[in-house]
Amino acid sequence: MEFTEKALVLKMGRFRETDIWLRLFCAGRGLVTAFAFGGSRSTKRFCGCLDQLVLATFRVGSNRRGTYKVLEEGTLLHAFPGLRSDPRKLGMVAHCLKFVEAVQVDTQGARPVFDLLLETLGTLEQSEVGAELLPLLFKAKLTFEQGLKPDLTLCVRCGRPAWDHEALDHAPAAASSCTGLGFSVERGGLVCVACGGQHMDPGAEPLSIGAARTLEWIGASRPADWPRLALAPEMRRQLGRVVDRFVAYHLGLRWEHGMYRKI
């Protein structure tokens, strides 16, 4: 079956002398692996398209038996020169691309993830987002858009509004340790000490009101909003732990040794 569609090149590699394989994320189909036979010598069919981090419109067919996809031609749309020239930004992009590939989005969910990825790349190309923030924001936003966004306004045990704890952010440490908030990945949301007999759920990650509000903001934000976000180190650590555990629990993915692994 032949189709023509916009796609972002996540990975590419060579095999044999002139042939190239590409891992594409297509706007309407998600992840697709296709082969460009003779691609390394073609100057007309694939001009500028056969490289990582390239947005192009590809015409894709199949071999005679229909066992693999074959690239027929491509038209370059954008090569993100502002990202390619900045090694720091390229490192952040690589993290986001690896997460997209690891999530293995199905066909029905491909379009919103494709749009989110392109907006993230465009924002990063034109603006500054902290190196420690972008992977966190992208990972949380993509996970939430898979239908997994938690309710961050109420305690999932007692229904008490989370913002009732706001004054505790300024309370002495001894008091706040007895009446605070946490995030339970098993329960899928915030839990408070007030309904737990002065004890937090076992395994719940401590979360300040500010961090809870930020997590709620991430779910409602777009990448274009991210450059204006600045977080104190402790808040970033809280959010990082919560998002990492949330992704591991719901998607079965953990970041280890520079890649996402299934757990």
C-alpha positions as CSV (number, residue, x, y, z in Angstrom):
1,M,0.0,0.0,0.0
2,E,1.4,3.4,-1.0
3,F,0.9,6.6,1.0
4,T,2.3,10.1,1.2
5,E,2.7,11.7,4.5
6,K,4.7,14.2,6.6
7,A,7.3,12.5,8.8
8,L,10.2,13.3,11.1
9,V,13.3,11.2,10.8
10,L,14.2,9.8,14.2
11,K,17.1,7.6,13.1
12,M,19.0,6.7,10.0
13,G,21.7,4.3,9.0
14,R,23.4,2.7,6.0
15,F,23.5,-0.9,4.8
16,R,25.3,-2.3,1.8
17,E,27.0,0.4,-0.3
18,T,24.3,2.9,-1.3
19,D,21.2,1.9,0.6
20,I,19.8,3.7,3.7
21,W,17.2,2.8,6.3
22,L,15.2,5.3,8.3
23,R,13.1,5.3,11.4
24,L,10.3,7.7,10.8
25,F,7.6,9.2,13.0
26,C,4.7,9.8,10.6
27,A,1.9,12.3,11.4
28,G,-0.9,9.9,10.8
29,R,0.8,6.5,11.3
30,G,3.3,6.7,14.1
31,L,6.5,4.8,13.9
32,V,7.5,3.4,10.5
33,T,10.8,1.8,9.3
34,A,11.5,2.2,5.6
35,F,14.3,1.6,3.2
36,A,15.7,4.1,0.6
37,F,17.5,1.8,-1.9
38,G,20.2,3.8,-3.7
39,G,19.5,6.7,-1.4
40,S,23.1,7.7,-0.8
41,R,23.5,8.4,-4.5
42,S,20.1,9.9,-5.2
43,T,20.2,13.7,-5.6
44,K,16.7,14.1,-7.0
45,R,14.4,11.7,-5.2
46,F,15.6,12.5,-1.7
47,C,17.5,15.8,-1.8
48,G,18.4,16.6,1.8
49,C,15.8,14.2,3.3
50,L,17.8,11.3,4.4
51,D,19.2,12.5,7.7
52,Q,18.3,12.4,11.3
53,L,16.1,15.3,12.6
54,V,14.7,16.2,9.2
55,L,11.0,17.0,8.5
56,A,9.9,15.9,5.1
57,T,7.0,14.7,3.0
58,F,7.7,11.1,2.0
59,R,6.0,8.9,-0.6
60,V,6.2,5.4,0.8
61,G,5.5,2.1,-1.0
62,S,6.1,-1.6,-0.2
63,N,8.2,-4.4,-1.7
64,R,6.3,-6.9,-3.9
65,R,5.5,-9.2,-1.0
66,G,4.5,-6.3,1.2
67,T,6.9,-7.3,3.9
68,Y,8.7,-3.9,4.3
69,K,8.3,-0.3,3.4
70,V,10.2,1.4,0.6
71,L,10.8,5.1,0.3
72,E,10.0,6.3,-3.3
73,E,10.8,10.0,-2.9
74,G,10.9,12.8,-0.4
75,T,10.5,16.6,-0.2
76,L,12.4,18.4,2.4
77,L,10.3,20.7,4.6
78,H,12.6,21.7,7.4
79,A,16.1,20.6,8.6
80,F,16.1,22.6,12.0
81,P,19.4,24.4,11.4
82,G,19.1,26.2,14.7
83,L,19.2,22.9,16.6
84,R,21.9,21.3,14.5
85,S,24.3,24.1,15.2
86,D,23.9,23.8,19.0
87,P,25.3,20.6,20.6
88,R,23.5,21.4,23.9
89,K,20.1,21.6,22.2
90,L,20.8,18.5,20.2
91,G,21.4,16.6,23.4
92,M,17.9,17.6,24.6
93,V,16.3,16.7,21.3
94,A,17.9,13.3,21.3
95,H,16.4,12.6,24.7
96,C,12.9,13.6,23.4
97,L,13.2,11.5,20.2
98,K,14.3,8.4,22.2
99,F,11.2,8.8,24.4
100,V,8.9,9.1,21.4
101,E,10.4,5.9,19.9
102,A,10.2,4.1,23.2
103,V,6.5,4.9,23.9
104,Q,5.5,3.3,20.6
105,V,2.5,5.4,19.9
106,D,-0.3,3.7,18.0
107,T,-1.8,5.0,14.8
108,Q,-4.8,6.7,16.5
109,G,-2.6,8.6,18.9
110,A,0.1,9.6,16.4
111,R,-1.2,13.0,15.3
112,P,-1.2,14.8,18.7
113,V,2.2,13.4,19.6
114,F,3.6,14.4,16.1
115,D,2.2,18.0,16.7
116,L,3.7,18.1,20.2
117,L,7.1,16.9,19.0
118,L,7.2,19.5,16.2
119,E,6.1,22.3,18.5
120,T,8.8,21.3,21.0
121,L,11.5,21.3,18.3
122,G,10.3,24.6,17.0
123,T,10.3,26.2,20.4
124,L,13.7,24.9,21.3
125,E,15.1,26.1,18.0
126,Q,13.9,29.7,18.5
127,S,14.1,30.0,22.3
128,E,16.0,28.8,25.4
129,V,14.7,26.1,27.6
130,G,16.8,24.8,30.5
131,A,18.7,21.6,29.7
132,E,17.4,20.0,32.9
133,L,13.8,21.0,32.2
134,L,13.0,20.2,28.5
135,P,13.2,16.4,28.8
136,L,11.1,16.5,32.0
137,L,8.5,18.8,30.5
138,F,8.2,16.8,27.2
139,K,8.1,13.5,29.0
140,A,5.3,14.6,31.3
141,K,3.3,16.3,28.6
142,L,3.5,13.4,26.2
143,T,2.6,10.9,29.0
144,F,-0.4,13.0,30.1
145,E,-1.7,13.2,26.5
146,Q,-1.8,9.4,26.4
147,G,-4.9,9.6,28.5
148,L,-2.9,9.3,31.7
149,K,-3.2,12.8,33.2
150,P,-3.8,12.6,36.9
151,D,-6.2,14.8,38.9
152,L,-3.9,17.2,40.7
153,T,-6.6,19.2,42.5
154,L,-7.9,16.7,45.0
155,C,-6.5,14.1,47.4
156,V,-7.5,10.8,45.7
157,R,-8.2,9.2,49.1
158,C,-10.4,11.8,50.9
159,G,-11.3,14.3,48.2
160,R,-9.9,17.2,50.1
161,P,-8.8,20.1,47.9
162,A,-5.0,20.0,47.4
163,W,-4.7,23.7,47.7
164,D,-5.9,23.5,51.3
165,H,-2.3,22.7,52.1
166,E,-1.0,25.9,50.6
167,A,-0.2,27.6,53.9
168,L,2.0,24.6,54.8
169,D,4.6,25.5,52.2
170,H,5.5,28.4,54.6
171,A,5.1,26.4,57.8
172,P,8.0,25.2,60.0
173,A,9.6,21.9,58.9
174,A,8.3,20.0,61.8
175,A,4.7,21.0,61.1
176,S,4.9,20.5,57.3
177,S,6.3,17.0,57.8
178,C,3.1,16.0,59.6
179,T,0.5,17.6,57.3
180,G,1.8,17.7,53.7
181,L,1.1,16.3,50.2
182,G,2.6,13.5,48.3
183,F,2.1,11.9,44.9
184,S,1.1,8.2,44.7
185,V,1.7,6.5,41.4
186,E,-0.3,3.5,42.5
187,R,-3.3,5.6,43.4
188,G,-2.8,7.9,40.4
189,G,-2.8,11.2,42.1
190,L,-2.2,13.4,45.2
191,V,-2.5,12.0,48.7
192,C,-2.5,14.0,51.9
193,V,-1.6,13.2,55.5
194,A,-4.8,14.6,56.8
195,C,-6.7,11.5,55.8
196,G,-4.0,9.0,56.5
197,G,-3.6,9.2,60.3
198,Q,-0.6,11.5,60.2
199,H,1.2,9.1,57.8
200,M,1.8,9.5,54.1
201,D,1.1,6.5,51.8
202,P,4.0,4.1,51.7
203,G,6.0,4.9,48.6
204,A,4.3,8.3,47.9
205,E,6.7,11.0,46.7
206,P,6.7,14.2,48.8
207,L,5.4,17.1,46.7
208,S,5.1,20.8,47.6
209,I,2.0,22.8,46.6
210,G,4.2,24.7,44.2
211,A,5.4,21.5,42.5
212,A,1.8,20.2,42.4
213,R,0.7,23.4,40.7
214,T,3.5,23.2,38.3
215,L,2.6,19.6,37.4
216,E,-0.9,20.8,36.7
217,W,0.4,23.7,34.6
218,I,2.5,21.3,32.5
219,G,-0.6,19.3,31.6
220,A,-2.4,22.5,30.4
221,S,0.7,24.1,28.8
222,R,2.1,24.0,25.3
223,P,5.8,23.9,24.4
224,A,5.7,27.6,23.4
225,D,5.0,28.3,27.1
226,W,8.0,26.4,28.5
227,P,10.8,29.0,28.0
228,R,9.2,31.2,30.7
229,L,9.3,28.4,33.3
230,A,12.0,28.6,36.0
231,L,12.1,26.1,38.9
232,A,14.1,26.0,42.1
233,P,16.4,23.0,42.3
234,E,14.4,21.2,45.0
235,M,11.1,21.6,43.1
236,R,12.7,20.3,39.9
237,R,14.0,17.3,41.9
238,Q,10.5,16.6,43.2
239,L,8.9,16.8,39.8
240,G,11.7,14.7,38.2
241,R,11.1,11.9,40.7
242,V,7.3,12.0,40.3
243,V,7.4,12.0,36.5
244,D,10.1,9.3,36.3
245,R,8.0,7.0,38.6
246,F,4.8,7.9,36.8
247,V,6.3,7.0,33.4
248,A,7.8,3.8,34.8
249,Y,4.5,2.7,36.4
250,H,2.2,3.5,33.5
251,L,4.4,3.1,30.4
252,G,6.9,0.6,31.7
253,L,9.9,2.8,30.7
254,R,12.9,3.8,32.7
255,W,15.9,6.0,31.6
256,E,19.1,4.1,32.0
257,H,22.5,4.6,30.5
258,G,21.4,7.1,27.9
259,M,18.3,5.2,26.7
260,Y,14.8,4.1,27.7
261,R,14.5,0.5,28.8
262,K,11.3,-1.6,29.2
263,I,10.8,-2.7,32.8
